[in-house]
Structure formats: C-alpha cells, structure tokens
Amino acid sequence: MSKLGNLGARLHSGEVGYDFVGHRKFWYGVSILITITAIVGLAVRGLNMGIEFQGGAVFTTPKTSVSVAQTQTYAEEAAGHDAVVQELGTGGMRIQISGVDTGKSDAVKEQLAKDLKVDSEKINADLVGPSWGDQIANKAWQGLGIFLVLVVIYLAIAFEWRMAIAAFVALIHDITITVGIYALVGFEVTPGTVIGLLTILGYSLYDTVVVFDSLKEQTKDITKQTRWTYGEVANRSINSTLVRSINTTVVALLPVAGLLFIGGGVLGAGMLNDISLSLFVGLAAGAYSSIFIATPLVADLKEREPQMKALKKRVLAKRAQAAQGEPAQAQGDDEEYGDEPEDAAPAVVGPRHQPASRNRGRGRPSGKRR
C-alpha cells in the first residue's frame, strides 16, 4: 500500500489526524480575510462583463499580417471602446468590442477593413443587443437562486437544518471567492463562466455531503454515551474522509489546470479561460470550505443545543474523575463508541482519542448485552 493509502487508513481509524474543529476559529479568520479581499477586489475593480451580458459586437477577420496589439489599437480607435483581440488558427483575428450597436457596427467594420488591409465583405460581424444580455444575466441569477434554495431544502430533509445552513454558508463562501478572483484577475465573465460556477457549486456540495453523511452516522445516539463530545466526533468525520477529499480534488484539478494554463494560456483559447478559471478556483475553494468551514460550523451550531451542552458537561466531568483516579459511573451504551479504558484521555487526534466505529469491539466480552 502506498504512503498516501497508509495515511488514509490511519486517518480513518483515528491513529493520526488534525483537530479541525478545535482550530476552527483560526480557519474562520482565514476565510474571512480571503472573503474580504475578494469583496474589496469586486468593489474596486468590478467584473469585466462580456458582450453576452452588456451587448456589443464580435468581428471575425480573414488572415492578416497585422499583429494582435496593433489590431487592438485599431479596433479601439474605430469604436471608441475597449476591445479584446485574439488571433485565430487561420491567421485571422477575433475582435470583441462592447457597447457597439447596429448603427455603428457598419462604420467600425469598414474602418477595420481599411486598417487591417482586408476586404470588408470578408469580415463577419455578430451583434448582441443589451436587452438580450440583460435577459441572460437575469436567467443566470435565477438559476443560481433556485439551485441554492433546492440545496437548502434537500439538506434540511436528508440531514437537518443546521447542516443545511452550514452547506449554504460554504457555497456562498465559494461563490464570493470565485467572483472576487475574477474581479482581481480581470477575466471576462461570459455564459461559460456561469456554467463553470454552477459546476463547482455542485462539486463543493458533493464533497460537503460526503462528510455530513459520515458525521450523521457516527453521531447517531451520541447522547447515550459519555466518552466523546459532538465536536470530537465531528472532527473524526473530517479526518476519516480527508484523503478521499484530497484525492478527488487533485484528480479534478489536473485536467482543469491543463485547460487553464495550456488551453487558455498557451493556445489563447478565450472560452477555455472563461470556464477553466471558474472551475479551478471553485474546485479548490469548495474542497477548502467542505473541510474547514462546513463541518466545524455544524459542530458549532450543534454544541449550542441544551442536550449537547449537557453531554459535553458529562464527558468533561467523567474525564476529570478519571484523571483523579475516581471510578466513573458506567454508561450502558459506551461500548457503542469503543471499548477503551475509562481513563482515556480527551479526544484530539490519536487512536485512543477518537471515537471508534460503531461496529468495533462488538465481539469482545462485555458486561452488558443489548
């Protein structure tokens, strides 16, 4: 078995681990700092909306000897607006100019033909009206809103409302970071960007639900024992699925990185940039939020419940008695969480510090049968 496989087995069994829940305030602070940076970038620089959202024209020219930089200068002088120019494999140019309407497009087309020394009849012009762009933007927001509402309803039914809130916060966290990166980098926002954004939200939700499912299973009947608090069991759930989350994220990021750095950077494929950047940032943010935000937030919310507060009080009292060498009151259902000694140390990371799986220790002699 590989070293990573050994690590995964040890994390799952509780031999090693990291106290994510115990250090949650630190990671909350990191997330708040990243989110503030993204919001500031969005407020200062704004989003570079594509012509699909604000209207404009796309001119495709035949092969020309003029450079991309010079073509951009000609286009901006002819239209009076910023232009985005990409060289095509045929040797022609794709010139995208925002704010150009139908009445002005013919004049821009003629001027480009003159500057680039090509036949104006061979320049293809595609126009997008601002009203159509507004409709696309509204549809995108509606789709995002419906998605988030359905996510909250599903998680509230399948798990509980606290997990639904935590997942919702994690998704908003991922959206904010991705949109902020777009503002800081200056990449154009197109329908491809929206597709990529919705894709990474689905991936982030999947990663979160995997941890929530493990947490739900391990916290069943947790109040019937006095060995572990809810936060300690939640921490074990994260550690037991940690390697799986890392493997899934890395495997997903590799092809996306190829699209972003090779397809977009080397080949200059504009649409690939639109989709791949949102996927790359969103996948990384989604994996981070599932581990460091969603589950620790669930633990925070659950431990505010009176029954969980009472459980934590009993667990700490029992550990204090064990530390003083006093016999602790037996709890009939403690064997459900492992057969460790009564004087076990508080749960943090080690094998004796994590709740065992629900099937461990069933074959050992026990003073009580259920």
C-alpha positions as CSV (number, residue, x, y, z in Angstrom):
1,M,0.0,0.0,0.0
2,S,1.3,3.5,-0.9
3,K,2.2,6.0,1.8
4,L,-0.9,8.0,1.0
5,G,-3.0,4.9,1.3
6,N,-1.4,4.1,4.7
7,L,-2.1,7.7,5.8
8,G,-5.7,7.4,4.7
9,A,-6.2,4.1,6.6
10,R,-4.6,5.7,9.7
11,L,-6.8,8.8,9.4
12,H,-9.9,6.6,9.0
13,S,-9.0,4.5,12.1
14,G,-8.2,7.6,14.2
15,E,-4.5,6.8,14.6
16,V,-3.5,10.2,13.3
17,G,-5.4,13.3,12.5
18,Y,-5.7,17.1,12.7
19,D,-8.0,18.9,15.1
20,F,-10.0,20.8,12.5
21,V,-12.9,21.6,14.9
22,G,-10.5,22.7,17.7
23,H,-8.7,25.1,15.4
24,R,-11.9,26.3,13.7
25,K,-11.6,29.9,14.8
26,F,-8.2,30.2,13.1
27,W,-9.7,28.9,9.8
28,Y,-12.7,31.1,10.2
29,G,-10.4,34.0,10.4
30,V,-8.5,32.9,7.2
31,S,-11.8,32.5,5.4
32,I,-13.0,36.0,6.5
33,L,-9.7,37.5,5.3
34,I,-9.9,35.9,1.9
35,T,-13.6,36.9,1.6
36,I,-12.9,40.5,2.5
37,T,-10.1,40.6,-0.1
38,A,-12.5,39.2,-2.7
39,I,-15.2,41.7,-1.9
40,V,-12.7,44.6,-2.0
41,G,-11.4,43.4,-5.4
42,L,-15.0,43.2,-6.6
43,A,-15.9,46.7,-5.3
44,V,-12.7,48.4,-6.6
45,R,-12.2,46.7,-10.0
46,G,-15.7,45.3,-10.7
47,L,-16.4,42.5,-13.1
48,N,-15.4,42.5,-16.7
49,M,-18.7,41.6,-18.2
50,G,-18.7,40.0,-21.7
51,I,-20.8,41.2,-24.6
52,E,-23.3,38.5,-23.9
53,F,-24.3,40.5,-20.8
54,Q,-23.8,44.1,-21.8
55,G,-24.1,44.0,-25.6
56,G,-21.6,44.6,-28.3
57,A,-20.1,43.2,-31.5
58,V,-17.7,40.5,-32.5
59,F,-15.8,40.9,-35.7
60,T,-14.0,37.9,-37.3
61,T,-11.5,38.9,-40.0
62,P,-9.7,36.8,-42.6
63,K,-5.9,36.2,-42.5
64,T,-4.0,39.4,-41.9
65,S,-0.3,40.4,-41.3
66,V,-1.2,42.9,-38.6
67,S,-0.2,42.0,-35.0
68,V,-2.7,41.4,-32.2
69,A,-1.5,44.6,-30.3
70,Q,-1.9,46.8,-33.4
71,T,-5.3,45.3,-34.2
72,Q,-6.5,46.1,-30.7
73,T,-5.3,49.7,-31.1
74,Y,-7.1,50.0,-34.5
75,A,-10.3,48.5,-33.0
76,E,-10.4,50.8,-30.0
77,E,-9.8,53.9,-32.2
78,A,-12.5,52.8,-34.6
79,A,-15.1,52.0,-32.0
80,G,-14.2,54.3,-29.1
81,H,-14.5,51.4,-26.7
82,D,-12.1,48.8,-25.2
83,A,-11.5,45.8,-27.4
84,V,-10.4,42.2,-26.8
85,V,-8.5,40.7,-29.7
86,Q,-7.5,37.1,-30.2
87,E,-5.6,35.6,-33.0
88,L,-7.3,32.6,-34.7
89,G,-5.7,29.5,-36.0
90,T,-6.5,30.6,-39.6
91,G,-4.3,33.8,-39.1
92,G,-7.4,36.0,-38.8
93,M,-8.5,38.0,-35.8
94,R,-11.5,37.8,-33.4
95,I,-12.2,41.3,-32.3
96,Q,-14.7,41.8,-29.4
97,I,-16.0,45.3,-28.7
98,S,-18.5,46.1,-26.1
99,G,-21.0,49.0,-26.5
100,V,-21.3,48.8,-30.3
101,D,-24.8,48.9,-31.6
102,T,-26.2,48.0,-35.0
103,G,-26.0,51.6,-36.4
104,K,-22.3,51.9,-35.5
105,S,-21.2,48.4,-36.4
106,D,-21.0,49.0,-40.2
107,A,-18.8,52.0,-39.7
108,V,-16.5,50.1,-37.4
109,K,-16.4,47.2,-39.8
110,E,-15.3,49.5,-42.7
111,Q,-12.6,51.2,-40.7
112,L,-11.2,47.8,-39.5
113,A,-11.1,46.6,-43.1
114,K,-9.2,49.7,-44.1
115,D,-6.7,49.5,-41.2
116,L,-6.1,45.7,-41.5
117,K,-6.0,45.9,-45.3
118,V,-8.6,43.2,-45.9
119,D,-11.9,43.1,-47.8
120,S,-14.8,44.4,-45.7
121,E,-17.1,41.8,-47.2
122,K,-14.9,39.0,-45.7
123,I,-15.3,40.4,-42.1
124,N,-18.1,38.6,-40.2
125,A,-19.9,40.7,-37.7
126,D,-22.1,39.3,-34.9
127,L,-24.1,41.7,-32.8
128,V,-25.5,41.2,-29.3
129,G,-28.1,43.7,-28.0
130,P,-28.0,44.9,-24.4
131,S,-31.6,43.7,-23.8
132,W,-30.6,40.2,-24.7
133,G,-27.6,40.5,-22.3
134,D,-29.9,41.6,-19.5
135,Q,-32.1,38.5,-20.1
136,I,-29.1,36.2,-19.9
137,A,-27.9,37.9,-16.7
138,N,-31.4,37.6,-15.1
139,K,-31.6,33.9,-16.1
140,A,-28.2,33.3,-14.6
141,W,-29.2,34.8,-11.2
142,Q,-32.5,32.9,-11.2
143,G,-30.7,29.7,-11.9
144,L,-28.2,30.3,-9.0
145,G,-31.0,31.3,-6.6
146,I,-33.1,28.2,-7.5
147,F,-30.0,26.0,-7.0
148,L,-29.3,27.4,-3.6
149,V,-32.9,27.1,-2.4
150,L,-33.1,23.4,-3.6
151,V,-29.8,22.7,-1.8
152,V,-31.0,24.0,1.5
153,I,-34.4,22.2,1.3
154,Y,-32.7,18.9,0.3
155,L,-30.1,19.0,3.1
156,A,-32.7,20.1,5.7
157,I,-34.8,17.0,4.8
158,A,-31.9,14.5,4.3
159,F,-29.9,15.6,7.3
160,E,-31.0,18.6,9.4
161,W,-31.4,22.4,9.2
162,R,-28.0,23.0,10.9
163,M,-26.2,21.1,8.2
164,A,-28.3,22.9,5.5
165,I,-27.2,26.3,7.0
166,A,-23.5,25.2,7.1
167,A,-23.6,24.0,3.5
168,F,-25.3,27.2,2.4
169,V,-22.6,29.3,4.1
170,A,-19.9,27.2,2.4
171,L,-21.5,27.7,-1.0
172,I,-21.8,31.4,-0.5
173,H,-18.1,31.4,0.6
174,D,-17.1,29.6,-2.7
175,I,-19.1,31.9,-4.9
176,T,-17.7,35.0,-3.2
177,I,-14.1,33.8,-3.6
178,T,-14.5,32.8,-7.2
179,V,-16.2,36.0,-8.2
180,G,-13.6,38.0,-6.3
181,I,-10.8,36.2,-8.2
182,Y,-12.5,37.1,-11.5
183,A,-12.6,40.7,-10.5
184,L,-8.9,40.8,-9.4
185,V,-7.6,38.9,-12.5
186,G,-9.8,40.8,-14.9
187,F,-11.1,37.7,-16.8
188,E,-14.2,38.3,-18.8
189,V,-17.5,37.0,-17.4
190,T,-19.4,35.0,-20.1
191,P,-22.1,32.3,-20.1
192,G,-19.2,29.9,-19.9
193,T,-18.2,31.4,-16.6
194,V,-21.8,30.9,-15.2
195,I,-21.6,27.3,-16.4
196,G,-18.3,26.8,-14.6
197,L,-19.6,28.4,-11.4
198,L,-22.7,26.2,-11.2
199,T,-20.5,23.2,-11.9
200,I,-18.1,23.9,-9.0
201,L,-21.1,24.5,-6.6
202,G,-22.3,21.0,-7.4
203,Y,-18.9,19.6,-6.7
204,S,-18.5,21.5,-3.5
205,L,-21.9,20.3,-2.3
206,Y,-20.9,16.7,-3.1
207,D,-17.7,17.0,-1.0
208,T,-19.7,18.5,1.9
209,V,-22.4,15.9,1.8
210,V,-19.8,13.1,2.0
211,V,-18.5,14.5,5.3
212,F,-22.1,15.2,6.6
213,D,-23.1,11.6,5.8
214,S,-20.2,10.3,7.8
215,L,-21.0,12.7,10.6
216,K,-24.6,11.7,10.7
217,E,-23.7,8.0,11.0
218,Q,-21.2,8.5,13.8
219,T,-23.3,10.8,15.9
220,K,-26.3,8.5,16.0
221,D,-27.3,8.0,19.6
222,I,-24.3,10.1,20.7
223,T,-26.2,11.3,23.8
224,K,-26.3,7.7,25.2
225,Q,-22.6,7.7,25.9
226,T,-20.2,9.9,27.9
227,R,-16.9,9.3,26.1
228,W,-17.0,11.9,23.3
229,T,-18.4,15.3,22.6
230,Y,-20.2,16.2,19.4
231,G,-17.2,18.3,18.3
232,E,-14.8,15.4,18.8
233,V,-16.9,13.1,16.7
234,A,-17.3,15.8,14.0
235,N,-13.5,16.1,13.9
236,R,-13.2,12.3,13.4
237,S,-15.6,12.5,10.5
238,I,-13.5,15.1,8.7
239,N,-10.3,13.1,9.2
240,S,-11.8,9.9,8.1
241,T,-12.8,11.4,4.7
242,L,-9.8,13.8,4.4
243,V,-7.7,11.7,2.0
244,R,-10.8,11.0,-0.2
245,S,-11.5,14.7,-0.4
246,I,-7.8,15.5,-1.3
247,N,-7.7,12.7,-3.9
248,T,-10.9,13.8,-5.5
249,T,-9.9,17.4,-5.6
250,V,-6.4,16.8,-7.1
251,V,-7.8,14.4,-9.8
252,A,-10.4,17.1,-10.7
253,L,-7.9,20.0,-10.7
254,L,-5.4,18.3,-13.0
255,P,-7.4,18.4,-16.2
256,V,-8.8,21.8,-15.3
257,A,-5.3,23.1,-14.9
258,G,-4.5,21.8,-18.3
259,L,-7.4,23.7,-19.7
260,L,-6.4,26.9,-17.9
261,F,-2.6,27.0,-18.3
262,I,-2.2,25.2,-21.6
263,G,-5.5,25.7,-23.4
264,G,-6.1,29.2,-22.2
265,G,-2.5,30.5,-21.6
266,V,-0.5,28.8,-24.4
267,L,-3.2,28.3,-27.1
268,G,-5.0,31.5,-26.3
269,A,-8.5,29.9,-26.3
270,G,-10.8,32.5,-24.8
271,M,-13.8,30.3,-24.0
272,L,-11.5,27.8,-22.2
273,N,-10.3,30.7,-20.0
274,D,-13.8,31.6,-19.1
275,I,-14.8,28.1,-18.0
276,S,-11.4,26.8,-16.6
277,L,-10.6,29.7,-14.3
278,S,-14.0,29.4,-12.5
279,L,-13.6,25.7,-12.3
280,F,-10.0,25.9,-11.0
281,V,-10.7,28.5,-8.3
282,G,-14.1,27.0,-7.4
283,L,-12.8,23.4,-7.0
284,A,-10.0,24.5,-4.7
285,A,-12.4,26.8,-2.7
286,G,-15.0,24.0,-2.5
287,A,-12.6,21.5,-1.1
288,Y,-11.4,24.0,1.5
289,S,-14.8,25.1,2.6
290,S,-16.0,21.5,3.0
291,I,-13.2,20.7,5.3
292,F,-12.5,23.9,7.2
293,I,-15.9,25.7,7.2
294,A,-18.9,23.4,6.7
295,T,-18.4,20.7,9.3
296,P,-16.8,22.9,12.0
297,L,-19.8,25.2,11.6
298,V,-22.2,22.3,12.1
299,A,-20.3,21.4,15.3
300,D,-20.6,25.0,16.5
301,L,-24.3,25.0,15.9
302,K,-25.0,21.6,17.4
303,E,-23.0,22.2,20.6
304,R,-25.3,25.2,21.3
305,E,-28.1,22.7,21.9
306,P,-29.0,22.0,25.6
307,Q,-28.6,18.3,25.2
308,M,-25.2,18.7,23.6
309,K,-24.1,21.1,26.3
310,A,-25.3,18.5,28.9
311,L,-23.3,15.8,27.0
312,K,-20.2,17.9,27.0
313,K,-20.6,18.6,30.7
314,R,-20.9,14.8,31.4
315,V,-17.9,14.0,29.3
316,L,-15.7,16.5,30.9
317,A,-16.9,15.5,34.4
318,K,-16.1,11.9,33.7
319,R,-12.7,12.7,32.4
320,A,-12.0,14.8,35.5
321,Q,-13.0,11.9,37.7
322,A,-10.8,9.5,35.7
323,A,-7.8,11.9,36.0
324,Q,-8.2,11.9,39.8
325,G,-8.4,8.2,39.9
326,E,-12.1,8.1,40.9
327,P,-14.3,5.4,39.4
328,A,-16.7,6.8,36.8
329,Q,-20.3,5.8,36.6
330,A,-20.8,3.2,34.0
331,Q,-22.7,4.1,30.9
332,G,-24.5,1.3,29.2
333,D,-24.1,2.4,25.7
334,D,-20.5,3.5,25.8
335,E,-19.4,0.3,24.2
336,E,-21.1,1.5,21.0
337,Y,-18.2,4.0,20.7
338,G,-15.4,1.6,21.5
339,D,-14.0,-0.4,24.4
340,E,-11.3,2.0,25.6
341,P,-10.4,2.3,29.3
342,E,-12.5,4.6,31.4
343,D,-9.4,6.8,32.0
344,A,-9.0,7.5,28.3
345,A,-7.6,11.0,27.6
346,P,-9.6,13.7,25.9
347,A,-10.3,13.2,22.2
348,V,-7.9,15.1,19.9
349,V,-6.2,13.0,17.3
350,G,-4.8,9.6,18.5
351,P,-6.4,6.2,18.3
352,R,-7.4,6.4,21.9
353,H,-8.5,9.9,21.4
354,Q,-11.1,9.3,18.7
355,P,-14.5,7.5,18.9
356,A,-14.3,4.1,17.4
357,S,-16.6,3.0,14.6
358,R,-19.9,1.6,15.7
359,N,-19.0,-2.0,14.9
360,R,-15.7,-2.1,16.7
361,G,-15.5,-4.1,19.8
362,R,-18.8,-5.9,19.3
363,G,-17.1,-9.3,19.6
364,R,-15.3,-8.6,22.8
365,P,-16.6,-9.7,26.2
366,S,-18.8,-7.1,27.7
367,G,-20.7,-6.8,31.0
368,K,-23.8,-5.8,29.2
369,R,-25.7,-7.2,26.3
370,R,-28.2,-5.3,24.3
